[in-house]
């Protein structure tokens, strides 16, 4: 299996895309540390599912926006799973507000978890990755980091920051044997966008070239590809997984 | 490990980190000025050395080793922007090659590391290795 002997830490691994990433990496042979902030039971379920399938996993508590938590998460992963080779920065939140009504805390909290989490966990993993001259970081960003929607300025800015950080970290860390890439999902059925999918699901789907949302496994498979040996010459890349949504001109052809 | 054995580990680490041939890396060569090392190169060298010798050196250890634990205000004369006589005495211990360069009363703190050589780095690794095994 492509990821056997590898250990991965997946932030926000208890649900949504993170959960799918945990299961996919485990299915490819990796030992997985399933990070959660509040959803302990859900994280334990992911762990149980991996263990039932013959894999190895642990649940790791911690808030990625806190640098001390990030350091402790990496430490626990290395101590309990015998090392660490892959970091998937997936934890994220959204607080959609019009700029006109947005309070500073609305963008700070989103920035601190989404971009701050990427920064804190990457930095926490570096000493270990640099010592072993091996490491892979996969950042789960969003097409919103490159495009915009009304009410998502804080979220889009945090994802744009992740994309810029991905490129810079890739350049800085390549010589240490560390690769850094990002996945930019479009619409996938997660709690984060569930309201949106329920409200406007049909209307959105109609406008997507592939006329469907991503399955969580579609995003997870791309994360696994970037985490594994088949992408060994890729670093600083951002792979879009959005059914063609961001490739098309937003204004449709006149009927 | 003897100082000579450590030098045999330091030389390839420096050469590989800087993309140089090993014979370009001589004991007397200064890392920053002559070999062109930047901060990221120093970090790379230290991590390579950790792998090959097992001796862990943090980037901060480098300046601590050079300064020998002397407080900043005693090491450098802030007003004149030069290293104090106390500081110079310490520097001559860890970087003996600077004696006789006529730097007394002239060396600015920001330029200290530009005199740091491959041999000085080897001595640092030796000192750390001894500290760990002691």
Interface residues (C-beta under 8 A of the other chain):
Chain A: X130 X131 X133 X172 X175 X176
Chain B: X17 X40 X43 X44 X47 X50 X51
